[in-house]
């Protein structure tokens, strides 16, 4: 069949007063800058209830006009920080210039999350023990032995050395030991040359006067020659004249002379003389005079004298 002709509905105006317009949100604004660049900041965005604005008793927009969210939630980069320097290491040399170092670690804090490493060196070195090394003394070669101080009887010979190989320097130790060595030498007994004792007293003169002889002696015993020593030089005995003054000569009588003529030619009471002189020899040099008379008398007479009548 045919369709119905005409409109199937009819419209007439009604409720011609303005309709309520409910408010509607505009688009959200751009998110604001994050409040932190890392490690969870916040950002916000806003919208307005103007699309459209609520009119004619329409309802306001439902919901919040602002919105927040976390941002930059990744951890912040942690730049490395140096720890304190550790103690200096032991010097590599005890003298004459060594070195010592000290380290530090990039762990205060350790760099993380893309943080920068610590600027600078992780180790610091410096010179140490710059003083000259001690040089300990060393002995040089011994000198030759000196001449013996005695040719016999035990002398001493010495030799020397010097602490110069090397000489101690810069606080080094001196050489240990003696710089002198000695030995006995020429220990054989020394020759003892003979020496004279004092002269003895002169012995009695062989004559008491008129030139006698005396002598004295000495002995090679002060000291005696020993160990090849020389005998005494000179004479063992010494002789000298003595009592050289003339001996006293005692006077002695000559022979008696003949008696002289009798003093009388007769009778027996005459006298006659005879003489002698003290000249045989005369006393000399303190000698004694002759003892006794130099003249002797005797009576004489050999006949009676005549008697005249």
C-alpha positions as CSV (number, residue, x, y, z in Angstrom):
1,X,0.0,0.0,0.0
2,X,0.9,3.6,-0.1
3,X,2.5,5.4,2.8
4,X,0.5,7.8,4.8
5,X,0.7,11.3,3.4
6,X,1.6,14.1,5.5
7,X,3.8,14.5,8.6
8,X,3.7,11.9,11.1
9,X,4.4,14.4,14.0
10,X,3.5,17.9,14.8
11,X,5.5,20.3,16.8
12,X,4.3,23.2,18.8
13,X,6.3,25.6,21.1
14,X,6.2,25.0,24.8
15,X,8.2,25.9,27.7
16,X,9.6,28.8,25.9
17,X,11.6,30.1,28.9
18,X,15.4,29.7,28.7
19,X,16.6,26.3,29.6
20,X,19.1,25.9,32.5
21,X,22.6,25.5,31.2
22,X,24.8,23.4,33.3
23,X,28.4,24.5,33.6
24,X,31.0,22.4,31.9
25,X,34.8,22.4,32.3
26,X,37.2,23.8,30.0
27,X,40.2,21.8,29.0
28,X,42.8,21.3,31.6
29,X,45.7,23.8,31.5
30,X,49.2,22.6,30.9
31,X,50.8,21.0,33.9
32,X,52.8,23.5,35.9
33,X,56.6,23.0,36.2
34,X,57.5,20.3,38.6
35,X,58.3,21.6,42.0
36,X,61.5,19.5,42.0
37,X,63.7,18.4,39.3
38,X,64.0,15.0,40.8
39,X,63.1,12.8,43.7
40,X,59.4,13.4,43.6
41,X,58.2,16.9,43.1
42,X,54.6,18.0,42.5
43,X,53.0,19.7,39.6
44,X,49.5,21.0,39.1
45,X,47.1,22.0,36.4
46,X,43.8,23.9,36.4
47,X,40.5,24.1,34.5
48,X,37.7,26.6,34.4
49,X,34.0,25.9,34.6
50,X,33.4,28.1,31.6
51,X,32.7,25.8,28.8
52,X,30.0,26.8,29.2
53,X,29.4,28.8,32.4
54,X,26.4,27.5,34.3
55,X,23.3,29.6,33.4
56,X,19.6,29.8,34.1
57,X,19.9,27.7,37.1
58,X,22.1,25.2,35.5
59,X,24.4,23.1,37.8
60,X,28.0,24.1,38.4
61,X,30.7,21.8,37.1
62,X,31.2,18.8,39.3
63,X,34.7,17.9,40.4
64,X,37.8,19.9,41.3
65,X,39.1,22.8,39.4
66,X,42.7,21.8,40.0
67,X,44.6,18.6,39.9
68,X,48.1,17.6,41.3
69,X,50.4,14.8,40.5
70,X,53.9,13.6,41.4
71,X,56.6,14.4,39.0
72,X,60.3,13.8,38.5
73,X,60.1,10.7,40.7
74,X,63.4,9.5,39.7
75,X,66.1,9.9,42.4
76,X,68.1,13.1,42.2
77,X,71.7,12.7,40.9
78,X,74.1,12.5,43.9
79,X,77.4,14.1,43.1
80,X,80.4,12.3,44.6
81,X,82.1,13.8,47.6
82,X,85.6,13.1,48.9
83,X,86.2,11.4,52.2
84,X,88.9,12.9,54.5
85,X,92.4,12.1,53.5
86,X,93.8,9.0,55.1
87,X,97.1,9.0,56.9
88,X,100.3,9.4,54.9
89,X,101.9,6.0,54.0
90,X,105.3,5.0,55.2
91,X,108.0,6.8,53.3
92,X,109.5,4.7,50.6
93,X,113.0,5.6,51.7
94,X,114.4,6.4,55.1
95,X,116.6,9.2,53.8
96,X,117.7,11.1,50.7
97,X,114.3,11.6,49.2
98,X,111.5,9.1,49.2
99,X,107.9,9.5,48.6
100,X,104.7,8.9,50.6
101,X,101.1,9.0,49.5
102,X,97.7,9.2,51.0
103,X,94.4,8.3,49.4
104,X,90.9,9.4,49.7
105,X,87.7,7.9,48.5
106,X,84.8,9.4,46.5
107,X,82.3,8.0,49.0
108,X,81.2,10.9,51.0
109,X,78.8,10.5,49.2
110,X,79.3,8.0,46.4
111,X,78.1,9.4,43.1
112,X,74.7,7.9,42.2
113,X,71.9,8.4,39.8
114,X,74.1,10.0,37.3
115,X,75.8,12.4,39.7
116,X,79.2,13.7,38.9
117,X,82.3,11.9,40.2
118,X,84.5,13.8,42.6
119,X,86.8,16.4,41.0
120,X,90.5,16.1,41.7
121,X,92.9,13.3,42.5
122,X,92.1,10.3,44.6
123,X,95.7,10.1,45.7
124,X,98.1,12.8,46.9
125,X,101.9,12.2,47.1
126,X,104.8,14.2,48.4
127,X,108.5,13.9,49.0
128,X,109.7,12.7,52.4
129,X,112.9,12.1,54.3
130,X,114.7,14.5,52.2
131,X,117.7,14.6,54.5
132,X,121.0,13.0,53.4
133,X,121.4,9.4,54.4
134,X,123.7,8.7,57.3
135,X,127.0,7.3,56.1
136,X,128.5,4.9,58.6
137,X,132.2,5.0,59.0
138,X,134.4,2.3,57.6
139,X,138.0,1.5,58.5
140,X,140.8,2.3,56.0
141,X,143.8,0.0,55.4
142,X,146.2,-0.5,58.3
143,X,149.4,1.4,58.0
144,X,152.8,-0.3,58.1
145,X,154.1,-1.4,61.5
146,X,156.2,1.3,63.2
147,X,159.8,0.6,64.1
148,X,160.1,-1.3,67.4
149,X,160.4,1.1,70.3
150,X,163.4,-0.9,71.7
151,X,166.0,-2.9,69.9
152,X,165.9,-5.7,72.5
153,X,164.4,-6.5,75.8
154,X,160.8,-6.2,74.7
155,X,159.6,-3.2,72.8
156,X,156.3,-2.3,71.1
157,X,155.4,-1.7,67.5
158,X,152.2,-0.1,66.4
159,X,150.1,0.5,63.4
160,X,147.3,2.8,62.7
161,X,144.2,3.0,60.6
162,X,141.7,5.8,60.0
163,X,137.9,5.8,59.9
164,X,137.8,7.2,56.4
165,X,136.6,4.4,54.2
166,X,134.2,6.1,54.2
167,X,134.3,8.8,57.0
168,X,131.1,8.9,59.0
169,X,128.8,11.7,57.8
170,X,125.3,13.0,58.3
171,X,124.9,11.4,61.7
172,X,126.4,8.0,60.7
173,X,128.0,5.8,63.2
174,X,131.7,6.0,63.9
175,X,133.8,2.9,63.1
176,X,133.7,0.2,65.7
177,X,137.0,-0.9,67.3
178,X,140.3,0.7,67.9
179,X,142.3,2.8,65.5
180,X,145.6,1.4,66.9
181,X,147.0,-2.1,67.1
182,X,150.2,-3.0,68.9
183,X,152.5,-6.0,69.2
184,X,155.5,-6.9,71.3
185,X,158.8,-6.9,69.4
186,X,162.5,-7.6,69.9
187,X,161.7,-9.6,73.0
188,X,165.2,-11.1,73.1
189,X,167.4,-10.1,76.1
190,X,169.4,-7.0,75.5
191,X,173.2,-7.4,75.5
192,X,174.5,-6.3,78.9
193,X,177.9,-4.6,78.4
194,X,180.4,-5.1,81.2
195,X,180.9,-2.3,83.7
196,X,183.7,-1.8,86.1
197,X,183.2,-2.0,89.8
198,X,184.6,0.8,91.9
199,X,188.4,0.6,92.4
200,X,189.5,-1.3,95.5
201,X,191.6,0.5,98.0
202,X,195.3,0.8,97.3
203,X,197.2,-2.1,98.8
204,X,200.1,-1.4,101.2
205,X,203.1,0.1,99.6
206,X,205.9,-2.3,99.0
207,X,208.3,0.1,100.7
208,X,207.7,2.5,103.5
209,X,209.9,5.1,101.9
210,X,212.3,5.6,99.1
211,X,209.7,4.8,96.3
212,X,207.8,1.7,96.6
213,X,204.9,0.4,94.5
214,X,201.2,0.0,95.3
215,X,198.3,-1.2,93.1
216,X,194.6,-1.4,93.2
217,X,192.1,-3.4,91.2
218,X,188.6,-3.5,89.9
219,X,186.3,-6.1,88.5
220,X,184.1,-6.3,85.4
221,X,181.1,-7.1,87.5
222,X,179.0,-3.9,87.6
223,X,177.4,-5.4,85.7
224,X,178.9,-8.6,84.3
225,X,178.7,-8.8,80.5
226,X,175.7,-10.9,79.5
227,X,173.9,-11.9,76.3
228,X,176.7,-11.0,74.1
229,X,177.6,-7.7,75.8
230,X,181.1,-6.3,75.5
231,X,183.7,-6.9,78.1
232,X,184.9,-3.9,80.2
233,X,187.3,-1.6,78.4
234,X,190.5,-0.7,80.1
235,X,192.9,-2.3,82.7
236,X,191.8,-4.4,85.5
237,X,194.7,-3.3,87.7
238,X,196.3,0.1,88.2
239,X,199.8,0.5,89.7
240,X,201.4,3.6,91.2
241,X,204.6,4.7,92.9
242,X,204.3,5.2,96.7
243,X,206.3,6.5,99.6
244,X,208.6,8.3,97.2
245,X,210.1,10.5,99.9
246,X,213.6,9.4,100.9
247,X,213.9,6.9,103.7
248,X,215.3,8.3,107.0
249,X,219.0,7.5,107.3
250,X,220.1,6.8,110.8
251,X,223.5,8.1,111.6
252,X,226.3,5.5,112.1
253,X,229.6,5.9,113.6
254,X,232.8,5.7,111.6
255,X,235.5,3.5,112.9
256,X,237.3,4.8,116.0
257,X,240.4,6.7,115.2
258,X,243.7,5.6,116.8
259,X,244.3,6.8,120.3
260,X,246.2,10.0,120.6
261,X,249.6,10.2,122.2
262,X,249.5,9.7,125.9
263,X,249.3,12.9,127.7
264,X,252.1,11.9,129.9
265,X,255.4,10.3,129.0
266,X,255.7,8.4,132.2
267,X,253.5,7.3,135.0
268,X,250.3,5.6,134.7
269,X,247.9,8.5,135.0
270,X,248.1,9.9,131.5
271,X,245.3,9.9,129.2
272,X,244.8,9.5,125.5
273,X,241.8,10.0,123.2
274,X,240.3,8.6,120.2
275,X,237.4,9.9,118.1
276,X,234.7,8.7,115.7
277,X,232.2,10.7,113.7
278,X,228.6,10.0,113.0
279,X,229.1,10.1,109.3
280,X,229.0,6.5,108.3
281,X,226.5,7.6,107.2
282,X,225.4,10.9,108.5
283,X,221.8,11.0,109.8
284,X,219.5,12.2,107.0
285,X,215.8,12.7,106.3
286,X,214.9,12.5,109.9
287,X,217.1,9.6,110.7
288,X,218.3,9.0,114.2
289,X,221.6,10.4,115.4
290,X,224.3,8.0,116.3
291,X,223.9,6.6,119.8
292,X,226.9,6.9,122.1
293,X,229.9,9.2,122.6
294,X,231.8,10.5,119.7
295,X,235.1,10.5,121.9
296,X,236.5,8.0,124.1
297,X,239.3,8.5,126.8
298,X,241.5,5.9,128.4
299,X,244.4,6.1,130.9
300,X,247.8,5.5,129.6
301,X,251.3,5.0,130.9
302,X,253.7,2.3,130.6
303,X,256.5,3.0,133.0
304,X,257.3,4.6,136.2
305,X,258.5,8.1,135.9
306,X,262.2,8.6,136.9
307,X,262.5,10.0,140.3
308,X,265.4,12.4,140.6
309,X,267.3,12.1,143.7
